[in-house]
Amino acid sequence: MTHKAGFVNIIGNPNVGKSTLSNELIGERLSIITSKAQTTRHRIFGIVNKDDYQIVFSDTPGVLKPKYKLQESMLHFSKSALSDADILLYITDTVETPDKNNEFLEMVKKSDIPALLVINKIDLIQQKELEDLVDFWKKEIPRAEIYPMSALHKFNIQNLYDRIVELLPESPPFFDKDALTDKPERFFISEIIREKILLNYQKEIPYSVEIEVQEFKEGAKRTDIRAVIHVSRDSQKGIIIGHQGKALKKLGIDSRKEIELFLGKQVYLELYVKVSKDWRDQDNFLKNFGYEK
Protein backbone atom coordinates (compact mmCIF):
# COMPACT_ATOMS: atom_id res chain seq x y z
CA MET A 1 0.00 0.00 0.00
CA THR A 2 1.40 3.40 -0.96
CA HIS A 3 1.68 6.01 1.75
CA LYS A 4 1.11 9.75 1.23
CA ALA A 5 2.36 12.60 3.38
CA GLY A 6 2.65 16.35 3.05
CA PHE A 7 2.70 19.79 4.61
CA VAL A 8 -0.46 21.90 4.28
CA ASN A 9 0.24 25.50 5.21
CA ILE A 10 -2.69 27.71 6.18
CA ILE A 11 -2.16 31.40 5.38
CA GLY A 12 -4.19 34.61 5.17
CA ASN A 13 -4.91 37.91 6.88
CA PRO A 14 -5.82 38.15 10.60
CA ASN A 15 -9.37 37.30 11.70
CA VAL A 16 -10.52 35.38 8.60
CA GLY A 17 -11.03 32.14 10.56
CA LYS A 18 -7.74 30.31 9.93
CA SER A 19 -7.53 28.84 13.43
CA THR A 20 -11.20 27.78 13.47
CA LEU A 21 -10.72 25.98 10.15
CA SER A 22 -7.42 24.34 11.09
CA ASN A 23 -8.92 23.05 14.34
CA GLU A 24 -11.84 21.56 12.36
CA LEU A 25 -9.49 19.90 9.86
CA ILE A 26 -7.20 18.53 12.57
CA GLY A 27 -9.97 17.60 14.97
CA GLU A 28 -7.99 18.86 17.98
CA ARG A 29 -8.13 22.29 19.55
CA LEU A 30 -4.51 23.26 18.92
CA SER A 31 -4.71 26.92 17.90
CA ILE A 32 -6.29 29.32 20.34
CA ILE A 33 -9.34 31.04 18.92
CA THR A 34 -10.67 34.38 20.08
CA SER A 35 -12.32 37.23 18.23
CA LYS A 36 -9.27 39.45 18.70
CA ALA A 37 -6.83 39.73 15.81
CA GLN A 38 -3.26 38.44 16.06
CA THR A 39 -4.13 35.52 18.30
CA THR A 40 -1.72 33.04 16.71
CA ARG A 41 1.90 34.14 17.07
CA HIS A 42 3.80 31.00 16.08
CA ARG A 43 3.50 28.40 13.37
CA ILE A 44 1.69 25.53 15.01
CA PHE A 45 1.86 22.06 13.49
CA GLY A 46 -1.16 19.81 13.87
CA ILE A 47 -0.77 16.28 12.56
CA VAL A 48 -3.50 14.02 11.18
CA ASN A 49 -2.56 10.35 10.92
CA LYS A 50 -4.41 7.63 9.02
CA ASP A 51 -3.13 4.21 7.89
CA ASP A 52 -2.23 5.38 4.39
CA TYR A 53 -1.51 9.09 4.87
CA GLN A 54 -0.20 11.80 7.20
CA ILE A 55 -1.21 15.46 6.86
CA VAL A 56 0.90 18.06 8.66
CA PHE A 57 -1.18 21.23 8.99
CA SER A 58 0.59 24.46 9.81
CA ASP A 59 -1.49 27.39 11.09
CA THR A 60 0.50 30.60 10.65
CA PRO A 61 0.10 34.05 12.20
CA GLY A 62 -2.16 36.42 10.26
CA VAL A 63 -0.14 38.56 7.87
CA LEU A 64 0.29 42.15 8.94
CA LYS A 65 2.75 44.98 8.35
CA PRO A 66 5.26 44.79 11.24
CA LYS A 67 5.31 47.60 13.80
CA TYR A 68 7.91 46.03 16.09
CA LYS A 69 10.33 43.09 16.15
CA LEU A 70 7.77 40.59 17.46
CA GLN A 71 5.61 41.20 14.38
CA GLU A 72 8.66 40.95 12.09
CA SER A 73 9.21 37.48 13.50
CA MET A 74 5.51 36.61 12.99
CA LEU A 75 5.69 37.76 9.36
CA HIS A 76 8.80 35.61 8.90
CA PHE A 77 6.78 32.55 10.04
CA SER A 78 4.07 33.37 7.48
CA LYS A 79 6.51 33.99 4.60
CA SER A 80 8.37 30.75 5.26
CA ALA A 81 5.01 28.96 4.93
CA LEU A 82 5.05 29.91 1.22
CA SER A 83 8.26 28.05 0.53
CA ASP A 84 8.03 24.77 2.42
CA ALA A 85 4.48 23.59 1.68
CA ASP A 86 3.12 20.78 -0.50
CA ILE A 87 -0.31 22.45 -0.51
CA LEU A 88 -1.20 26.07 0.25
CA LEU A 89 -4.50 26.77 1.92
CA TYR A 90 -5.21 30.48 1.44
CA ILE A 91 -8.06 31.69 3.65
CA THR A 92 -10.02 34.82 2.92
CA ASP A 93 -13.58 35.65 3.96
CA THR A 94 -16.67 37.57 2.88
CA VAL A 95 -15.91 40.50 5.20
CA GLU A 96 -12.35 41.65 4.47
CA THR A 97 -11.46 43.75 1.43
CA PRO A 98 -9.86 41.21 -0.93
CA ASP A 99 -6.80 43.33 -1.74
CA LYS A 100 -6.09 44.02 1.94
CA ASN A 101 -2.50 42.78 1.74
CA ASN A 102 -1.33 43.05 -1.86
CA GLU A 103 2.32 42.44 -1.12
CA PHE A 104 1.66 39.03 0.44
CA LEU A 105 -0.93 38.18 -2.20
CA GLU A 106 1.69 38.77 -4.90
CA MET A 107 3.93 36.21 -3.21
CA VAL A 108 1.07 33.69 -3.23
CA LYS A 109 0.48 34.36 -6.94
CA LYS A 110 4.15 33.78 -7.80
CA SER A 111 4.32 30.52 -5.89
CA ASP A 112 3.76 27.36 -7.95
CA ILE A 113 2.61 25.24 -4.99
CA PRO A 114 -0.92 23.78 -5.46
CA ALA A 115 -3.32 26.29 -3.91
CA LEU A 116 -6.77 25.83 -2.41
CA LEU A 117 -8.54 29.12 -1.76
CA VAL A 118 -11.21 29.14 0.94
CA ILE A 119 -13.80 31.92 1.05
CA ASN A 120 -14.93 31.64 4.66
CA LYS A 121 -18.04 33.08 6.42
CA ILE A 122 -20.35 32.63 3.42
CA ASP A 123 -23.27 32.51 5.87
CA LEU A 124 -22.89 36.30 6.17
CA ILE A 125 -23.67 37.20 2.53
CA GLN A 126 -26.20 36.64 -0.29
CA GLN A 127 -25.66 34.22 -3.20
CA LYS A 128 -25.09 37.00 -5.77
CA GLU A 129 -22.37 38.63 -3.62
CA LEU A 130 -20.70 35.24 -3.23
CA GLU A 131 -20.71 34.69 -7.02
CA ASP A 132 -19.00 38.07 -7.48
CA LEU A 133 -16.38 37.16 -4.90
CA VAL A 134 -15.69 33.80 -6.57
CA ASP A 135 -15.25 35.60 -9.93
CA PHE A 136 -12.86 38.07 -8.32
CA TRP A 137 -10.66 35.34 -6.86
CA LYS A 138 -10.70 33.31 -10.11
CA LYS A 139 -9.12 36.30 -11.83
CA GLU A 140 -6.81 37.09 -8.90
CA ILE A 141 -5.30 33.59 -8.47
CA PRO A 142 -6.33 31.62 -11.60
CA ARG A 143 -4.54 28.41 -10.56
CA ALA A 144 -6.30 28.20 -7.17
CA GLU A 145 -9.24 25.86 -6.58
CA ILE A 146 -11.97 27.81 -4.78
CA TYR A 147 -13.97 26.51 -1.82
CA PRO A 148 -16.81 28.68 -0.44
CA MET A 149 -17.17 27.71 3.21
CA SER A 150 -18.52 28.38 6.66
CA ALA A 151 -15.98 26.94 9.11
CA LEU A 152 -18.20 27.98 12.01
CA HIS A 153 -21.14 25.96 10.64
CA LYS A 154 -18.86 23.17 9.37
CA PHE A 155 -20.14 23.72 5.81
CA ASN A 156 -17.99 22.29 2.95
CA ILE A 157 -15.10 21.30 5.25
CA GLN A 158 -15.25 17.61 4.31
CA ASN A 159 -14.94 18.36 0.58
CA LEU A 160 -11.88 20.49 1.25
CA TYR A 161 -10.36 17.78 3.44
CA ASP A 162 -10.93 15.09 0.80
CA ARG A 163 -9.25 17.26 -1.84
CA ILE A 164 -6.23 17.80 0.43
CA VAL A 165 -5.84 14.02 0.77
CA GLU A 166 -6.04 13.65 -3.03
CA LEU A 167 -3.30 16.24 -3.54
CA LEU A 168 -0.84 14.75 -1.02
CA PRO A 169 2.38 13.47 -2.61
CA GLU A 170 3.54 9.90 -2.08
CA SER A 171 5.92 9.95 0.86
CA PRO A 172 6.72 8.15 4.11
CA PRO A 173 5.43 9.93 7.24
CA PHE A 174 7.45 12.92 8.52
CA PHE A 175 6.52 12.41 12.19
CA ASP A 176 5.68 9.41 14.38
CA LYS A 177 2.24 8.11 13.52
CA ASP A 178 1.00 8.77 17.06
CA ALA A 179 2.16 12.42 17.10
CA LEU A 180 -0.52 15.14 17.28
CA THR A 181 1.76 18.17 17.16
CA ASP A 182 5.41 19.18 17.13
CA LYS A 183 4.93 21.48 20.13
CA PRO A 184 5.53 20.42 23.76
CA GLU A 185 2.80 20.52 26.42
CA ARG A 186 4.40 23.62 27.99
CA PHE A 187 3.75 25.54 24.78
CA PHE A 188 0.02 24.79 24.89
CA ILE A 189 -0.20 25.66 28.57
CA SER A 190 1.28 29.10 27.86
CA GLU A 191 -1.17 29.47 24.93
CA ILE A 192 -4.15 28.61 27.19
CA ILE A 193 -3.11 31.27 29.72
CA ARG A 194 -2.62 33.77 26.89
CA GLU A 195 -6.07 32.98 25.52
CA LYS A 196 -7.64 33.67 28.92
CA ILE A 197 -5.81 37.02 29.03
CA LEU A 198 -7.26 37.83 25.58
CA LEU A 199 -10.73 37.05 26.92
CA ASN A 200 -10.40 38.75 30.33
CA TYR A 201 -8.57 41.99 29.55
CA GLN A 202 -9.24 44.85 27.18
CA LYS A 203 -7.29 47.18 24.88
CA GLU A 204 -3.56 46.69 24.46
CA ILE A 205 -3.02 44.37 27.45
CA PRO A 206 -3.34 41.02 25.58
CA TYR A 207 -0.83 42.13 22.93
CA SER A 208 1.70 43.27 25.51
CA VAL A 209 2.04 39.97 27.39
CA GLU A 210 4.01 36.79 26.92
CA ILE A 211 3.76 33.69 29.08
CA GLU A 212 6.76 31.73 30.30
CA VAL A 213 6.12 28.35 31.93
CA GLN A 214 8.97 28.15 34.45
CA GLU A 215 8.00 24.97 36.22
CA PHE A 216 6.09 21.92 35.03
CA LYS A 217 6.14 19.05 37.54
CA GLU A 218 4.09 15.99 36.70
CA GLY A 219 2.93 13.88 39.61
CA ALA A 220 0.81 10.73 39.53
CA LYS A 221 -2.40 12.58 40.33
CA ARG A 222 -1.50 16.26 40.00
CA THR A 223 0.65 18.49 37.81
CA ASP A 224 2.21 21.57 39.42
CA ILE A 225 2.75 24.52 37.09
CA ARG A 226 4.38 27.87 37.75
CA ALA A 227 4.04 30.48 35.00
CA VAL A 228 5.25 34.06 34.67
CA ILE A 229 3.23 36.66 32.78
CA HIS A 230 5.71 39.10 31.23
CA VAL A 231 4.35 42.60 30.58
CA SER A 232 6.00 45.59 28.86
CA ARG A 233 5.25 48.30 31.44
CA ASP A 234 4.58 48.80 35.16
CA SER A 235 1.03 50.07 34.55
CA GLN A 236 0.16 46.80 32.78
CA LYS A 237 1.28 44.77 35.79
CA GLY A 238 -1.29 46.59 37.93
CA ILE A 239 -4.06 45.93 35.43
CA ILE A 240 -3.25 42.20 35.20
CA ILE A 241 -3.26 41.82 39.00
CA GLY A 242 -6.35 44.01 39.48
CA HIS A 243 -7.88 45.45 42.66
CA GLN A 244 -6.89 43.26 45.64
CA GLY A 245 -5.51 40.68 43.17
CA LYS A 246 -9.02 39.74 42.00
CA ALA A 247 -8.28 39.90 38.25
CA LEU A 248 -5.22 37.65 38.57
CA LYS A 249 -7.17 35.21 40.74
CA LYS A 250 -9.95 34.94 38.12
CA LEU A 251 -7.35 34.49 35.38
CA GLY A 252 -5.74 31.68 37.41
CA ILE A 253 -9.06 29.86 37.93
CA ASP A 254 -10.09 30.14 34.26
CA SER A 255 -6.66 28.97 33.08
CA ARG A 256 -6.46 26.08 35.53
CA LYS A 257 -9.85 24.67 34.48
CA GLU A 258 -8.83 24.69 30.81
CA ILE A 259 -5.37 23.23 31.51
CA GLU A 260 -6.98 20.41 33.53
CA LEU A 261 -9.18 19.59 30.53
CA PHE A 262 -6.15 19.68 28.24
CA LEU A 263 -3.93 17.48 30.45
CA GLY A 264 -6.73 15.27 31.74
CA LYS A 265 -5.63 15.57 35.38
CA GLN A 266 -5.70 17.85 38.42
CA VAL A 267 -3.53 20.97 38.18
CA TYR A 268 -2.02 23.32 40.76
CA LEU A 269 -1.28 26.61 38.98
CA GLU A 270 0.75 29.56 40.28
CA LEU A 271 0.80 32.77 38.24
CA TYR A 272 3.25 35.65 38.70
CA VAL A 273 3.46 38.97 36.85
CA LYS A 274 6.83 40.45 35.88
CA VAL A 275 7.71 43.68 34.06
CA SER A 276 10.13 42.90 31.20
CA LYS A 277 10.53 46.35 29.73
CA ASP A 278 9.59 46.63 26.02
CA TRP A 279 10.13 42.88 25.53
CA ARG A 280 8.50 42.98 22.05
CA ASP A 281 11.52 44.89 20.74
CA GLN A 282 14.28 43.12 22.69
CA ASP A 283 16.13 40.36 20.81
CA ASN A 284 17.07 38.43 23.96
CA PHE A 285 13.44 38.22 25.14
CA LEU A 286 12.14 37.31 21.66
CA LYS A 287 14.72 34.55 21.33
CA ASN A 288 13.84 33.24 24.79
CA PHE A 289 10.13 33.15 23.83
CA GLY A 290 10.84 31.21 20.60
CA TYR A 291 10.50 34.02 18.07
CA GLU A 292 13.85 33.45 16.39
CA LYS A 293 14.16 34.25 12.71
N, C-alpha and C positions, 0 to 999 in steps of 0.2 A: 504493500500500500504506500503510495507516495504521500509525503508530508509537506504541508505548506506553512510558511511562516513569514511575517513581515511587520514593518513598523508603519502604523497609521498615525500621522501627526495632525492634530486638530488645531486650526489656526483661525484668527479673525479678530475683529475689534472687541473692546470690553463690552460686557453686558448683552451679548447676542445669544447667550444660552449655551456656551461651549461646555461648561462644567456639567450642566443638567444633562446634556446629550451624552457626554462621555460617561457619566455615571450610569445612564440607561444602557449604553452599549456594553459596558464592562459588567454591570450588574452588581457592583460594589460601590459604596459611597466613599470614593477616594478623594475627590476634589471638593473643597468646601464651597457651598453655594449660598450666597446671600444676594440681596438686591443691590448691594453697593458695588460700584465698579472696582476693578483692580483687585479682586479677591485672590486670584491665583497668582503667586509670585514666582513659582518655580515650574520647571517642566516635571510633570508627575507621570510616571509610567504605570499603566494599569494593564494587567496581562490576562487574556482570555485563553484558556487551554481546552482543546477538545482532542480526541484521539488522533485525528488526521490534520489538525492545524493549530497554530498558535498566533494570536493577534496581539501585538504590543501597541497599545494606544498611548499616545502622549498628548496630554492636555497642556497647552502653553499659556503663558500670561497674555492677556489682551494687548494688542499692539497700540502703543501710544508714543507720542513724541516726548523723549526723556527730559525731565526738568532737573533731575539730580542723579547721582551715580547709581543708586538702587534701580532706577528706571532704565538706565543704560544697560545694566546687567539683565533686566527683564526682557528688554528688546533683543539682546544678544540671544537669549533662550529661544525667542520666537523666530529670529532669522535663521538660527541653526536648524530649526525644524523644517526649513525649506530645502535643506541640502541632504538630510540623512533619512528621508522617508521613502517607503515603497509606494504609499498612497497618501495623497494630501486630502484632508477633509476641511474645506473652507466654509466657515459658518458665517452667514449674514442673517439678517432678519427683516421683517416687514416694517420696522420702525426706523432704523438708522438710515441716514442718507447714503446711498450706495457708494459714492465716491469719497467717503469720509477719510480714507487713508490711502491716497493715490500712490504714494511712494511704495508702500508695502504691496499694494495690488499689482503694481508693475513687476515686482519681483515674482509674484505668483504667476503672472502671465508668461514671464520668461522661462520659468521652470518647465521641464518636460516630464515631470513626475505625473502619473495618472491622477486626475483631480475630480473629486466629487464635491459639488457645491450644494450646500443645504440652505434653503430659505426657511428660517425658523419663524415661529409665532404666526403661522398663517391663519390661526383662529381669530386674529385681530383685524383682518381685512376682508373686503369683498372679492368675489371671484375675478371680476374685471381687473381690479388693481393687481391681483396676483399674476394674471396673464401678462400684464404690462411689465411687472418685475421680472418674470421669467424671460421675456423677450430682451429686456435690458441686459440680463446676465449672459444670455446666449451670445449677444454681440460682444460683451465685455471679455468673457473667457470662453471662446468658441469650443475649446477642447474639453471643457468640464461637463460632466453629467449632472443634471440639476434635479434636486430632490426637495420639493415643497414639504414642509414638516411642521408638526407641533410637538416638540420634545416634552412639553409639560403634559399634553394629553396623550402622549405615546403614539401619535399618529405618524405612520410611514417609517417608523424606526426599523421594523423588521426587514423591509425591502432594502433599506440602506445597508443593514448588517449583512444580508445575503450577498449583496453586490461586493462588499468589502472582501468576503470570503472568496468569491469568484476571482477577484483581482490579485489575491495573494500569490507571490511567486513560490515555486517549489524550493523548499529549504528545510534543513533540520531546525529544531527549536533553538531560540537564542538564550532562553532562560530555562531553569528547571520546570518541569511540567506541573509542579505543585505551587509555583510562585504566583502571587497575586500582584505584586508590585516590586519595584527595585528600591523602594524607600524603607528605612527602618521604622519600627513602632514609635520611637522618639519623635520622628518627623511628624507623624500623624497626631500625636498628642499635642505638639506645639501648634499644629494647624487647628485642632479643635478649640484650644484656648483662644487662638486668634479669631476664630469664627465667632466665639461668644463675645469677644470685645467688639467686633463689627456689629453685633446685634444689640449690645447693651450701651454703647457709647456713641455720641453724635459727633458731627463735624470732622475735624482733622485727626482726632484721637486715634481711630483705627489704623490710619495710614502712617502714624508716627511710632508705632510699636513693633517690636520683634520679640519673639518668645524663645528663650533658651532653656531647654530641659537639662538641668544640672545633675539631677539624681534620678535614677530609675532602678529601684530595687524590687525584684520579683520574689515574692514569698509564695508558699504553697496556696494560701487562701487570700492574700492581700498584696497588692503592689503599692509601694511607697514612691511618690513622685514629688520632686521639688523643682519648681520652674521659676525663672526670673523673667519679669516683663520689663524689657528695656524701653525707655521713652527718651525723646529727644531733649525735653526741657523740664525744668522743675515744676512749672505750672501744670504740666500733663500728669506728673506723678500724683499731685493732689486730686486731680479729677478722677484718675483710675481708682485711688483709694476711697474717695468720697467721704461724706460727713460721718464721723465716728467709725470709719472703715466699712460702712454698709455696702458701698458699691463693690469693693473688692471681695467682700464676703459672698455677695450674690453671684459675682463672676466665678468664684471658687466652687460654689454649689452647682451652678449650671454646667461648668466644665467637668466637674467630677462625675456627674450623672452620665454625660455623654461618653467620657473616657471609660467608665465602667461597662457601658454597652459595647464599646469598641473592643475592649480587652476581654470582656466576658468574665470579669471577676471584680471583687471589692477593691476600691482604690482609696488611699489616703493621699490627699493633694495639698501641698503647701505652695502658696504663691507669694512672691516678693516683687516689689517694684524698684527699679534702679534707673537713675538718670545717666544715660550714656550720650553725652552731648553730641547733637547733630550726627548720629550714627549713620544716617542714610547717605552721607557724603564722606564717610571715613573708610578708607580701604581696609584697614585692619578689622573693623567691625563687620564689613560686608563679607570679607573672606571667612571670618569666623561663623557667620550665619549661612554660608554656603552659596553666596552670590558671586563666585569667581567667574571671570570671563574665560 
